[in-house]
Structure formats: structure tokens, C-alpha cells
Amino acid sequence: MIEAKKLIKFLNKNKINFFTGVPDSVLKTLSPYFEKNKKKHISAANEGNAIAIAAGYNLATSKIPCVYLQNSGLGNAINPLASIVHSKVYSIPILLIIGWRGSPNNKDEPQHKVKGTITRKLLALLDIKHYVIRNSKDFKKLKLLIKYSKLKNKVVACLIENNVLKSENKNKIQSNRFSLKRINVINELIKIIKSTTNIISTTGFTSREHMEIRKNNAKGNDFYMVGGMGHASALALGVSLNSSKEIICLDGDGSLLMHLGSLATIGFFGKRNFKHILFNNNAHESVGGQPTNVKKINFEKLSKSLGYKKYFIINNKTHLKSKLKVFLKSKGPVFLEVLISQGTVKNLMRPKNLKNIKKKFMLKI
């Protein structure tokens, strides 16, 4: 194993002290060290943004930046990796630290298997020299990568598998003043929806809690997004435009930020059957509780300016049921922000047979 603190010290010693990226469960033990120096750390909305931020840092300083990401987000990064920083374009050196979900050496969830298998092939296609880092002895390989990146002005990468990084310090969960629990709101929502209502829930704890509740309540029809972070609302829009039934998207703040432009598409094309619920706890909760950048966003002004008909907000248990009913009766596209605390229940179910989930959903849509 590798101590997170030692990895950060090694990078600093090799003159890499600027970090940007998207939080990842495999790399979560690095987050406390990033947060200690906020002037040298930018939490990006998505992985492509992180590559561009890193490129800007290099242009301004001539130093090598570090971008951290999960390999599932490598797709978001491919465009700037191929068309901005590639050696045949602007030739900008960057060190990628990639959490390798679905690696051949580890059992993982279904949504990580494909990307896990092709991760090294993708890096090879992008002409990104890389090594797998499994212990402190592999720092020698990492040092060679950094020297190569500096000499050739090229992007390089190290892959880190699950349970390789360790830390003496646990991530501190960012507390907020809100008392509502996401699972309780979803439970109340499912009690009052129509039997024909369709719910699409975003990746992470939202889909898992949604599925957990479904053990005891079969009302409605569900699609759980276990991958494709940030795309739940667009998928829900595609369903809603081709159905007369009520469509509800359960979203999260980290997910919403990742592809924020989807809101404009929904606002422009969305029909009266589209209902959008944002569970906002200002955190990437399922990968370690790292903060998102939504505190200063006024979602009422944002959603209305982008074409949503109405905006609602719920921040406590008072009149929860009645407020949900008013929201559901409104003609879409409409937006509901639910301010929630961090925290989930133990031993949550995980969606497994994804093809069966798809078939069941399609039979009722």
C-alpha cells in the first residue's frame, strides 16, 4: 500500500504542487491533503475542465500540474487530452493520477468493467506513457514519468487500483445546517406519486437509496443510473419527450455540476411531464464527502433563466408532503431543490442486473 501523505510529499519534492480534478472513491484519501492548500487546489466540475485548468496553470507558470480523476471520467477528459494538451497540438505536460476502477485485478461494479478493461488501451491511443503504482517502491517509476513529462512536454499518467492508497486521517464530512435526509424525502415522494410515474435516479447513494425503498413499495417505474455521472437529467429528458407519463429525475449537486449545460436543453425542450429534483448537500458524498462548488449558486434564478417554468425549495420536514404534492401538480419543466444533510443508511443495496432493470423499465414506459 501507499500512504497518501507520502505520495503528496513525493510529488511536492518533484516540484508538483498544483492539483485539480474530480473526487474519486479510490483516491479519496488524497482529498484532505489537497484541501489543506486551497490556493494550489481546484475542484473541477468535470474531468475535461480539470485538464483545461491544468493547461492554463502550465501556460502561466511553466510548471507541471497534476490532474486527479477516476478512470470512468477519462471519457470527459479525452477531448482536451487529444485536442489541447497532446504533443501534436500544444504539447503541454501534465501528470494524471487515475483511480483505476474495474481493473483486471479487482472485482467491481458492472458499470466499471468496460472502462476498467480498456483504460490502459485508451491511454496508449492517446500516446500517454503510464505505469501502475502499487507501493512506495514504485515511486521510482513515478519519478521517471515526471522527468519524461518535463523533457518531452507530454502528458503522463499513473494508475492506482482500489485499496492501494491509505491515510492516517479520515475525510472530514462537511457538516451543514440541514436536517432532511435524502432517503426520507425519496420515501415520501414514492408514497404520493401516481402508479404510472417514472423515476430516473442519478448515480451514487441516490440510486441506491431509491432501490432500497423499492423493496417495500412497488408504486411507479424506475431506472437507476449507476454510471454516466451527470447524465441522468439528459436521459430523463429523452424519456420524457417520448412519453406522455410523468417523468421525475432525482439528481445530485455534484452530478448536476458535471454537465450543467443539460439544464438549458431541458429548459428549452422539456415538456409539462418533466420534473427535476435536486438533492443538494454541497458534497460528493458517495466518494468521500468532498465539497462541491454550489454554495453561491442561486438555483431559482438559474433554472428560471434557462427555461424551467417554476422553482420550488424544501429545506426542512415542515409540510414536506404538501410541498411535494404542489411540485408534482405543476406543469413542467419544473425544478425542486431539496437541501439535505450528508449521511445514508448502512448496507445499501447496489443495482446489479442492469439489463433486467432496463427491460422492466421499458415494459412500463
C-alpha positions in Angstrom: 0.0 0.0 0.0 0.9 3.7 -0.3 0.5 6.3 2.3 -1.4 9.3 0.8 0.8 11.7 2.8 4.0 10.2 1.4 2.7 10.4 -2.2 1.8 14.1 -1.8 5.3 14.8 -0.3 6.9 12.9 -3.1 5.1 15.0 -5.7 5.9 18.3 -3.9 9.5 17.2 -3.7 9.4 16.8 -7.5 8.0 20.3 -7.9 4.4 19.2 -8.5 2.2 21.2 -6.1 -0.8 22.3 -8.1 -3.8 19.9 -8.2 -7.1 19.9 -9.9 -9.6 17.2 -10.7 -12.9 15.4 -9.7 -13.1 13.5 -6.4 -12.9 9.7 -6.7 -13.5 6.9 -4.2 -10.2 5.2 -5.0 -8.2 8.5 -4.4 -10.4 9.9 -1.6 -7.5 9.7 1.0 -5.7 12.3 -1.0 -8.5 14.9 -0.6 -7.6 16.1 2.9 -4.1 17.0 1.7 -5.5 18.8 -1.3 -7.8 20.8 0.8 -5.1 22.0 3.2 -3.7 24.3 0.5 -6.8 25.7 -1.4 -4.7 28.2 -3.4 -3.0 25.2 -5.0 -6.1 23.1 -5.5 -9.2 23.5 -7.7 -12.1 21.0 -7.5 -13.4 20.9 -11.1 -16.9 20.4 -12.4 -15.7 17.6 -14.7 -12.5 15.9 -15.8 -12.3 17.8 -19.1 -12.5 21.1 -17.2 -9.7 19.9 -15.0 -7.4 19.2 -18.0 -8.1 22.7 -19.3 -7.4 24.3 -15.8 -4.2 22.4 -15.6 -3.2 23.5 -19.1 -3.8 27.1 -18.1 -1.6 26.6 -15.0 1.3 25.4 -17.1 0.9 28.2 -19.6 1.2 30.7 -16.7 4.0 29.0 -14.7 5.8 26.5 -17.0 5.4 24.0 -14.1 3.8 20.5 -14.4 0.3 20.3 -12.8 -1.4 17.2 -11.5 -4.9 16.2 -12.5 -6.7 13.5 -10.4 -9.7 11.6 -11.7 -11.4 8.2 -11.8 -10.9 6.3 -15.0 -14.7 6.4 -15.5 -14.3 10.1 -16.1 -11.5 9.6 -18.6 -14.1 9.9 -21.4 -14.8 13.5 -20.3 -11.1 14.3 -20.5 -10.4 12.8 -23.9 -11.3 15.9 -25.9 -8.9 18.3 -24.2 -6.3 15.5 -23.9 -6.4 14.9 -27.7 -7.1 18.4 -28.9 -5.4 20.8 -26.5 -2.5 19.3 -24.5 -1.5 16.5 -26.9 2.1 16.6 -28.1 0.9 17.1 -31.7 -1.2 20.2 -30.6 0.1 22.5 -27.8 2.3 19.8 -26.1 1.5 20.6 -22.5 3.0 18.5 -19.7 0.5 17.1 -17.1 0.7 14.3 -14.6 -2.6 12.3 -14.4 -3.3 10.4 -11.2 -6.1 8.0 -12.2 -8.2 5.8 -9.8 -8.5 2.6 -11.7 -11.9 1.1 -11.1 -12.7 -2.2 -12.8 -9.0 -3.2 -13.1 -8.4 -6.8 -14.0 -7.1 -7.5 -10.5 -10.2 -6.3 -8.7 -13.8 -7.3 -8.6 -16.0 -4.2 -9.2 -19.5 -3.0 -10.1 -20.9 -3.7 -13.6 -20.6 0.0 -14.8 -16.8 -0.1 -14.2 -16.0 -3.3 -16.1 -15.8 -1.9 -19.6 -13.8 1.2 -18.8 -11.6 -0.8 -16.4 -10.7 -3.2 -19.2 -9.9 -0.5 -21.8 -8.3 2.1 -19.6 -4.7 1.3 -20.5 -5.7 0.9 -24.2 -7.2 4.4 -24.1 -4.1 5.9 -22.6 -2.0 4.1 -25.2 -4.2 5.5 -28.0 -3.7 9.0 -26.6 0.1 8.4 -26.5 0.2 8.8 -22.7 3.0 6.9 -21.1 1.9 5.4 -17.9 2.7 3.0 -15.0 0.6 1.2 -12.4 1.7 2.4 -8.9 1.1 -0.2 -6.1 3.6 0.6 -3.4 6.3 3.2 -2.4 8.9 1.3 -4.4 7.0 2.3 -7.5 7.8 6.0 -6.8 10.9 5.3 -8.9 8.6 4.7 -11.9 6.7 7.8 -11.0 9.8 9.9 -10.9 10.8 8.6 -14.4 7.3 9.6 -15.6 7.7 13.2 -14.2 11.1 13.5 -15.8 9.8 12.3 -19.1 6.8 14.7 -19.0 9.1 17.6 -18.3 11.6 16.6 -21.0 9.1 15.9 -23.8 6.3 18.3 -22.7 3.9 15.4 -22.7 1.0 14.1 -20.6 1.9 11.1 -18.4 -0.2 9.0 -16.0 -0.1 6.7 -13.0 -2.8 4.2 -12.4 -3.8 3.4 -8.8 -6.1 0.5 -8.0 -8.7 0.3 -5.2 -7.4 -0.1 -1.7 -3.8 0.8 -2.6 -3.8 4.3 -1.0 -4.1 4.6 2.7 -4.3 7.5 5.1 -3.9 8.1 8.8 -6.6 10.8 8.6 -10.2 10.1 7.7 -12.0 12.5 5.4 -13.9 15.1 7.5 -17.5 15.2 6.4 -18.6 18.7 5.7 -21.5 19.5 8.0 -24.4 21.7 7.1 -27.3 23.0 9.0 -29.9 21.0 7.2 -31.7 18.1 8.8 -33.6 16.4 5.9 -32.4 13.0 4.9 -32.4 12.2 1.2 -33.8 8.7 1.8 -36.7 10.1 3.8 -37.6 12.5 1.0 -37.5 9.8 -1.6 -39.6 7.6 0.5 -42.3 10.3 0.9 -42.1 11.0 -2.8 -42.8 7.4 -3.8 -45.8 7.3 -1.4 -47.6 10.1 -3.3 -46.6 9.6 -6.9 -49.0 8.1 -9.5 -48.7 4.4 -10.3 -47.7 5.4 -13.8 -44.9 7.8 -12.8 -41.4 7.0 -14.0 -38.3 7.9 -11.9 -34.8 8.2 -13.2 -32.2 8.5 -10.4 -28.6 9.6 -10.6 -25.5 7.6 -9.8 -24.3 7.1 -6.2 -26.3 7.0 -3.0 -29.4 8.5 -4.7 -30.0 5.4 -6.9 -29.0 3.0 -4.1 -31.4 4.6 -1.6 -34.1 4.7 -4.3 -33.6 1.0 -4.9 -33.6 0.3 -1.1 -37.0 1.9 -0.7 -38.4 -0.1 -3.6 -38.1 -3.3 -1.6 -41.3 -2.2 0.3 -43.1 -0.1 -2.3 -43.7 -1.1 -5.9 -45.6 2.1 -6.9 -44.2 3.6 -10.1 -41.4 2.6 -12.5 -37.7 3.1 -12.0 -34.4 3.4 -13.9 -31.2 3.5 -11.8 -28.2 5.3 -13.3 -25.2 3.5 -11.9 -22.7 5.1 -14.2 -22.5 8.1 -16.5 -22.3 10.7 -13.7 -24.1 14.0 -14.7 -26.2 12.4 -17.5 -29.3 11.4 -15.5 -31.2 14.6 -16.4 -30.5 14.3 -20.1 -31.6 10.6 -20.1 -34.7 11.6 -18.3 -35.4 14.3 -20.9 -35.0 11.8 -23.7 -37.6 9.6 -22.0 -40.0 12.4 -21.3 -40.0 13.7 -24.8 -41.2 10.3 -26.0 -43.8 9.6 -23.3 -47.0 11.1 -22.0 -46.3 9.8 -18.5 -44.9 11.8 -15.6 -41.0 11.7 -15.6 -39.1 12.6 -12.4 -35.3 13.0 -12.4 -33.6 12.6 -9.0 -30.3 14.5 -9.2 -27.4 15.5 -7.0 -25.3 18.7 -6.8 -22.1 17.1 -7.9 -23.8 15.3 -10.8 -25.7 18.4 -11.9 -22.5 20.5 -11.9 -20.7 18.0 -14.1 -22.8 18.7 -17.1 -24.7 21.9 -16.2 -25.5 22.7 -19.8 -28.1 20.0 -19.7 -30.3 22.4 -17.8 -30.5 24.7 -20.8 -31.5 21.8 -23.0 -34.2 20.7 -20.6 -35.5 24.3 -20.2 -35.8 24.7 -23.9 -37.2 21.3 -25.0 -38.7 20.0 -21.8 -42.4 19.2 -21.7 -45.0 19.5 -19.0 -44.3 15.9 -17.8 -40.7 16.7 -16.8 -40.0 17.1 -13.1 -36.4 17.7 -11.9 -35.4 17.2 -8.2 -32.0 18.3 -7.0 -30.8 16.8 -3.7 -28.2 19.4 -2.6 -25.8 18.7 0.3 -22.8 20.5 -1.2 -20.8 17.3 -1.3 -19.5 14.5 -3.5 -20.9 12.2 -0.8 -20.6 8.7 -2.2 -16.8 9.2 -2.9 -15.8 10.7 0.4 -17.8 13.8 1.1 -15.6 16.3 -0.6 -17.3 19.7 -1.1 -18.9 20.7 -4.4 -18.9 24.3 -5.6 -22.6 25.1 -5.3 -22.9 27.3 -2.2 -23.1 30.5 -4.2 -25.4 29.2 -6.9 -29.0 30.6 -6.8 -30.8 27.7 -8.4 -34.1 29.6 -8.6 -32.6 32.3 -10.8 -30.5 29.7 -12.8 -33.3 27.3 -13.5 -35.9 30.0 -14.4 -33.4 31.8 -16.7 -32.8 28.6 -18.5 -36.5 27.9 -19.2 -37.9 26.0 -16.3 -41.5 27.1 -15.6 -41.3 27.0 -11.8 -38.8 26.6 -8.9 -39.5 25.1 -5.5 -37.3 24.6 -2.4 -37.7 22.3 0.6 -35.2 22.7 3.5 -37.0 21.0 6.4 -39.6 18.5 7.3 -42.4 21.0 7.8 -45.2 20.4 5.2 -42.8 18.1 3.2 -45.7 16.0 1.8 -47.8 19.0 0.9 -44.9 20.8 -0.8 -44.1 17.7 -2.8 -47.7 17.5 -4.0 -47.7 21.1 -5.2 -44.5 20.4 -7.1 -45.8 17.3 -8.7 -49.0 19.0 -9.8 -47.1 21.8 -11.5 -46.6 21.8 -15.3 -43.1 21.1 -16.3 -40.3 21.5 -16.8 -40.2 22.4 -13.1 -37.3 22.3 -10.6 -37.2 21.4 -7.0 -34.2 21.9 -4.8 -34.1 19.8 -1.6 -31.5 20.9 0.9 -30.3 17.8 2.7 -27.7 16.7 5.3 -24.9 14.2 4.5 -25.5 10.7 5.6 -27.0 7.5 4.3 -28.2 4.1 5.7 -25.9 1.1 6.2 -25.7 -1.9 3.9 -27.4 -0.2 1.0 -28.3 -2.4 -2.0 -26.5 -2.0 -5.2 -28.2 -2.3 -8.6 -26.7 -5.5 -10.2 -28.6 -7.0 -13.2 -28.6 -3.8 -15.2 -30.1 -5.4 -18.3 -33.1 -6.6 -16.3 -33.5 -3.1 -14.8 -33.7 -1.7 -18.4 -36.2 -4.4 -19.5 -38.5 -3.8 -16.6 -38.4 0.0 -17.1 -39.1 -0.3 -20.8 -42.1 -2.6 -20.3 -43.9 0.0 -18.2 -42.8 3.2 -20.0 
